[in-house]
Amino acid sequence: MLGSGLLLLLRLLGGTAQHDTDWGTHFLDMSYGRATPASTGNISSNPHINAIEHQEEPPTRIVNGIRIPCERAPYQVALRYEGQFVCGGSILSRYWVLTAAHCVVGYRGNYRVRVGSAVQPSGGQLHRVLFAVPHRGYNKKTMQNDVALLRLATPLRYGRCVQPARLPSSSREKQSPPPRCYMVSGWGLRKASAQNVQRHLRATVVCRVSAGRCRGMYKKGGVRIYNQMLCAQRLGHDSCSGDSGGPLAFGRTLYGVVSFGIGCANKNYPGVYVNVRRFRGWIRYVIKSFS
């Protein structure tokens, strides 16, 4: 049950409020009626970053992937805004979904998530988003802290196509070396010049690019890569517009959140993902505070 204090907080004028901790949280109440997005276009104010092409609705973000059944990615979420698909996400628990901050910041209205279906417009379960908790440190220009948690109004029903992803172990815990390659999945564009997102869930494999190499590649494009980011690519394969907020996983462990890139499957610029390991503490703090 949500405490009366939280419910009061969520009803503050403007739908947002600051939480006086160092964890970087602010709150977006999704219970208001439809509101016109404050702006449209690219997700970042940095002109070099174009993870999202111009859209009439909130931003969305697999190139050369294959169709997969829902069992292959049971943690996969389709985030919908005012009835339209906008982004991906990942199940963390029956009530919580992880996505990208740029998928929800600046857009108030009717958000829902669909889970348990490989066909994003239908099937599975549809649940209303009660409120969102984007990271307070999210920066639209640098794309730092591009993570948000969604609290659902009703619990998910687990089954073969609906299961939570695991968080990676922390750097302080005993662990095996991180995987070299990952599966990225979603309903995004199949190429940068495409106009429509996909109806069927697709996935591809991309492999980690070292932080140093990624920084050097993006420096040429005027973009800085931070330690909280993870880069991955494979020639001709990538995430693209419509995949934003979706999972970068190995097995059932979630290592990344699709964030941005320069083009799609551009050999000179790897895809950039939020490094989930860096946000384990924030994720656990938010879930514990508002569950």
C-alpha positions, 0 to 999 in steps of 0.5 A: 500500500502506498502511504498517504504521504507519498500520495500527497507528494504525487499530487503536488502541482506540476506533477513533480517534486524533489526528494531531499536525498542524495539518490537523485530522484524526482517524481512524475504523477501519471494520474493527470489527464492528457497534456501536450508534450513540452517539446518534440524531436531529439531526446537530447539538446546536444545536436550530435545525439540523435537516438530519437528521430523527430516524432509527433509523440514522446520519443521512442528508439533492432537493426538486422535482428530476428523475430523472437518469441516472448519466452526469449525475453520474458522481462521485455516491456512495451511502454505506451503513451496515450495508446501509442508505443513509445519505448521499451523497458524491463520488468524488475518486480511485479510492480516495478519496470526500468526504462530510460528517463528520456522516455518519460521526462517532459511528458505527462499523461496516460502511460501503460505497459504491455508485458507477456506479448511479442506483438507490441500492439496486442496480447499479454497484460496491459497495466497502468503506470501509477507514477514514474521516478526518473533519476533527478540527475538526468541531463538532456544534453549529456544524457547522464543518468538516463534511467527511470523507474515506473511503479505500476498500479496493479501487480504483474502476473508472472508466467512463461512470458512474464518474468523479472530480470536480475540486476548484475552483481556489484563491483564489490561482490564476488563475480565472474567477468562481465559477458563480452556480448549481450542480447538487445531486444525491442520493437524499434526501427530496423534501420535509421531511415525507416518510418515505423516501429515493428509489430513483432519483437526482435533481438540481436547480439551486440558486443561490448566496446571498451570505455576508452575506445568508445570515448575516442570514437564519440569524441570525434562526434562531439559527444562525451561518454561517461563512466556510467555508460556502456557501449556495445556494437556489432557490424551491421547490428544495433538498437535504433529508434523505438528501442529506447529504454529497452534491455541489454541482457545476458541470460536473465541478467540486465546489464544495460538500458538502451539510451542513445547513439549517433545513427543506427548501426553506424560503424563509427559510433557504438550504441550507448547504454546506461550501465545498470551496475552503476545504478543498483543502489539507486534502483534498490533505494527507490523500490524500497522507498515506494513499495 
